[in-house]
Amino acid sequence: MAFLQVNYFSKALNRHVSFNALIPVDDYNTPEQEKEIRPFRSLYLLHGYTGSYMDWICGSRIQEFAMKNNLAVFMPSGDNNFYLDDTDIGALYGEFVGKELVETTRQMFRLSEKRDDTYIGGYSMGGYGAVRNGLKYSENFSRIIALSSALITRGIAGIPVDFKGPVADYPYYRRVFGDLDQLIGSDKDPEALIDELKGRKAEIPQIYMACGTEDFLLEENRQFHDFLVSRNIMHTYVEDSGVHDWNFWNTYIEKGISWIVEG
């Protein structure tokens, strides 16, 4: 398994960015054997609020899981933008992780270009980013892993201008999500994206959700699970003892990857 840090100019973000990559490598293959090796399946993993592209490498055993499953893994930075497009400053985080990064890594590495071999996942803010962009760019991803996801659209829709929550305030949410009075039903609302895909009979990525029973985002995850059930959307939902930390995410990224591989 090779661990690389890649720096390149992102058109979607209009600046140079870095991401970490784990690429399966077998030094014992002959040139003839190399030609017969199937292109790698790929997983794009997103970090949480205040995190960076280093989080998964430093906090989890992702290198071990990637090696075990012969899986290429890419870990970008989304800053604190919930992996949404900020058109005011020309930083299109959604387009970056949902489209550009997939295309760029396929040019750089021997990856399968099949939708069935391409996945997106994340924890907390990255769980929201994986769900939103996995659905927004459903033509690129067949499966989504969403751990302790910050599925907060219902909770912040229509909040007053003097709102101050434990994580952020109105100006932050207004800057990241746009007009909060128009949030429900927009393409930043995962439920609306599900309904839009169903309405045009498009293929919806399968979803794996997990959240700790002591996690402060448990209710948001239950609500989205209930919504998926109400729409008859194929998904896996797991609750287990745990809080919002790497102990839980380490356990369930391994289970999520097994769900991908065995599916």
Legacy VTK file of the C-alpha trace (Angstrom):
# vtk DataFile Version 3.0
C-alpha trace
ASCII
DATASET POLYDATA
POINTS 263 float
0.000 0.000 0.000
1.441 3.361 -1.054
0.638 6.515 0.925
0.883 9.708 -1.104
0.175 13.380 -0.531
-0.882 15.042 -3.763
-0.907 18.764 -4.496
-2.571 20.129 -7.632
-4.523 23.145 -8.881
-8.247 22.633 -8.420
-10.425 24.474 -10.905
-13.461 23.948 -8.662
-11.752 25.642 -5.694
-9.625 28.027 -7.775
-6.456 27.309 -5.813
-3.869 24.658 -5.111
-5.145 21.945 -2.800
-3.701 18.857 -1.138
-5.250 15.456 -0.587
-3.987 12.170 0.800
-4.174 8.959 -1.205
-3.804 5.285 -0.373
-3.056 3.202 -3.445
-2.711 -0.598 -3.427
0.710 -1.685 -4.638
2.187 -5.141 -5.071
5.931 -4.999 -5.664
6.036 -8.685 -6.600
3.957 -8.427 -9.771
5.696 -8.987 -13.101
4.980 -6.509 -15.928
2.761 -9.153 -17.518
0.794 -9.623 -14.299
0.402 -5.853 -13.911
-1.455 -5.708 -17.221
-4.011 -8.225 -15.954
-4.756 -6.519 -12.629
-8.240 -5.083 -12.407
-8.435 -1.292 -11.941
-8.899 -0.409 -8.283
-12.187 0.415 -6.664
-12.098 3.835 -5.022
-13.465 5.425 -1.847
-13.502 9.194 -1.288
-13.454 9.900 2.462
-14.470 13.265 3.925
-13.432 14.688 7.309
-15.513 16.495 9.919
-15.880 20.091 11.088
-12.533 21.772 11.940
-10.700 18.826 10.362
-8.435 18.391 7.347
-7.187 15.860 4.832
-4.963 14.439 7.595
-7.816 13.338 9.867
-8.477 9.856 8.484
-4.779 8.986 8.315
-4.095 10.212 11.856
-7.322 9.137 13.546
-8.236 5.820 11.975
-6.860 2.519 10.728
-7.914 3.333 7.178
-4.561 2.244 5.708
-5.037 -1.224 7.198
-8.625 -1.452 5.920
-7.681 -0.207 2.453
-4.827 -2.713 2.189
-7.000 -5.579 3.377
-9.649 -4.839 0.752
-7.385 -3.725 -2.133
-9.174 -0.386 -2.141
-7.856 3.000 -3.266
-8.816 5.731 -0.776
-8.698 9.491 -1.300
-8.960 12.012 1.546
-9.436 15.683 0.585
-10.012 18.792 2.695
-13.385 20.503 2.795
-12.405 23.209 5.280
-15.556 24.081 7.278
-17.800 24.426 4.232
-19.866 21.242 4.602
-18.686 20.252 1.107
-21.086 22.763 -0.460
-20.456 25.248 -3.260
-19.606 28.789 -2.149
-20.306 30.736 -5.327
-19.554 34.084 -3.663
-15.856 33.282 -3.390
-15.706 30.762 -6.234
-14.970 27.764 -4.003
-17.125 24.913 -5.273
-16.543 22.251 -2.619
-19.473 20.102 -3.739
-18.286 20.015 -7.331
-14.744 19.397 -6.081
-15.509 16.201 -4.128
-18.454 15.041 -6.228
-16.966 15.426 -9.681
-13.531 17.018 -10.111
-11.647 14.869 -7.598
-13.114 11.692 -9.081
-12.064 12.718 -12.578
-8.619 13.906 -11.463
-7.730 10.772 -9.490
-8.860 8.572 -12.366
-6.359 10.397 -14.558
-3.592 9.999 -11.981
-4.103 6.397 -10.885
-5.296 3.065 -12.221
-8.874 3.321 -10.997
-12.031 1.739 -12.256
-14.257 4.257 -14.015
-17.357 2.223 -13.229
-19.985 3.770 -10.968
-20.349 0.404 -9.222
-16.681 0.606 -8.161
-16.790 4.195 -6.867
-17.906 5.190 -3.344
-18.019 8.204 -1.040
-18.053 8.359 2.757
-17.388 10.556 5.741
-18.035 11.298 9.387
-19.927 14.207 11.011
-19.743 17.172 8.597
-18.164 14.737 6.153
-21.083 12.364 6.631
-23.399 15.135 5.489
-21.014 15.897 2.623
-20.975 12.245 1.579
-24.773 11.977 1.625
-25.397 15.300 -0.119
-22.748 14.866 -2.808
-23.276 11.139 -3.183
-26.880 11.997 -4.098
-26.112 15.222 -5.995
-23.554 13.377 -8.123
-25.284 10.010 -8.073
-24.031 9.238 -11.561
-20.540 8.906 -10.039
-21.195 6.974 -6.807
-22.958 3.677 -6.193
-22.590 3.588 -2.389
-22.409 6.070 0.482
-20.975 5.524 3.982
-22.340 8.094 6.447
-21.043 7.975 10.027
-22.469 10.197 12.808
-23.629 12.490 10.027
-24.353 16.174 10.587
-27.699 16.012 8.767
-28.700 19.364 10.192
-30.780 20.912 7.408
-34.068 20.584 9.304
-32.511 22.026 12.455
-31.052 25.157 10.862
-33.773 25.915 8.309
-35.426 29.212 9.169
-33.347 29.958 12.277
-33.423 33.627 13.419
-30.536 35.989 12.755
-29.588 36.036 16.444
-29.240 32.246 16.613
-26.131 31.018 18.450
-25.752 27.270 18.741
-23.153 25.102 20.484
-21.226 24.663 17.225
-21.917 27.769 15.135
-24.171 30.797 14.729
-26.542 32.265 12.131
-23.873 34.098 10.065
-21.899 30.878 9.650
-24.880 28.792 8.587
-26.118 31.583 6.309
-22.734 31.812 4.612
-22.358 28.053 4.124
-25.955 27.013 3.341
-27.258 30.215 1.768
-30.775 31.544 2.405
-31.882 29.433 5.363
-35.533 30.186 4.649
-35.073 28.448 1.282
-32.959 25.537 2.528
-35.661 22.866 2.697
-36.333 21.651 -0.806
-33.030 22.943 -2.192
-30.176 20.824 -3.534
-28.507 21.211 -0.114
-31.368 19.234 1.446
-30.653 15.459 1.187
-34.360 14.641 1.457
-35.135 16.861 -1.525
-32.337 15.197 -3.501
-33.837 11.778 -2.766
-37.255 12.922 -3.964
-35.717 14.480 -7.071
-33.917 11.252 -7.971
-37.041 9.200 -7.346
-39.101 11.627 -9.416
-36.985 11.068 -12.502
-36.504 7.364 -11.753
-32.740 7.745 -11.470
-30.575 5.160 -9.747
-30.107 6.096 -6.085
-26.842 5.143 -4.333
-27.170 2.603 -1.543
-26.545 4.157 1.865
-24.868 2.796 4.990
-25.572 4.880 8.115
-24.195 4.400 11.626
-24.488 6.591 14.713
-23.674 6.202 18.397
-26.532 6.093 20.876
-24.762 8.756 22.959
-23.948 10.940 19.953
-25.358 14.490 19.955
-26.392 13.976 16.298
-28.403 10.822 16.955
-31.823 12.428 16.441
-30.793 13.908 13.088
-29.654 10.474 11.929
-32.862 8.839 13.127
-34.909 11.418 11.254
-33.093 10.764 7.984
-33.386 7.009 8.507
-37.134 7.400 9.035
-37.348 9.507 5.877
-35.525 6.849 3.854
-37.890 4.201 5.206
-40.882 6.370 4.243
-39.557 6.590 0.676
-38.643 2.879 0.459
-34.971 3.717 -0.178
-32.566 0.791 0.161
-30.192 1.512 3.028
-28.549 0.065 6.131
-28.997 1.861 9.448
-27.070 0.958 12.601
-27.155 2.378 16.124
-24.554 1.237 18.616
-23.127 2.386 21.912
-20.766 5.273 21.324
-20.179 9.000 21.171
-18.886 11.362 18.498
-15.306 10.092 18.381
-12.725 7.999 16.563
-13.473 4.887 18.600
-16.878 4.750 16.954
-15.745 5.868 13.485
-12.862 3.382 13.435
-15.234 0.527 14.166
-17.813 1.574 11.626
-15.599 2.620 8.743
-14.305 -0.962 8.829
-17.870 -2.277 8.830
-18.834 0.181 6.107
-15.969 -0.934 3.887
-16.970 -4.566 4.455
-20.511 -3.593 3.388
-19.037 -2.132 0.188
-16.835 -5.127 -0.579
-19.403 -7.777 0.237
-22.187 -5.960 -1.618
LINES 1 264
263 0 1 2 3 4 5 6 7 8 9 10 11 12 13 14 15 16 17 18 19 20 21 22 23 24 25 26 27 28 29 30 31 32 33 34 35 36 37 38 39 40 41 42 43 44 45 46 47 48 49 50 51 52 53 54 55 56 57 58 59 60 61 62 63 64 65 66 67 68 69 70 71 72 73 74 75 76 77 78 79 80 81 82 83 84 85 86 87 88 89 90 91 92 93 94 95 96 97 98 99 100 101 102 103 104 105 106 107 108 109 110 111 112 113 114 115 116 117 118 119 120 121 122 123 124 125 126 127 128 129 130 131 132 133 134 135 136 137 138 139 140 141 142 143 144 145 146 147 148 149 150 151 152 153 154 155 156 157 158 159 160 161 162 163 164 165 166 167 168 169 170 171 172 173 174 175 176 177 178 179 180 181 182 183 184 185 186 187 188 189 190 191 192 193 194 195 196 197 198 199 200 201 202 203 204 205 206 207 208 209 210 211 212 213 214 215 216 217 218 219 220 221 222 223 224 225 226 227 228 229 230 231 232 233 234 235 236 237 238 239 240 241 242 243 244 245 246 247 248 249 250 251 252 253 254 255 256 257 258 259 260 261 262
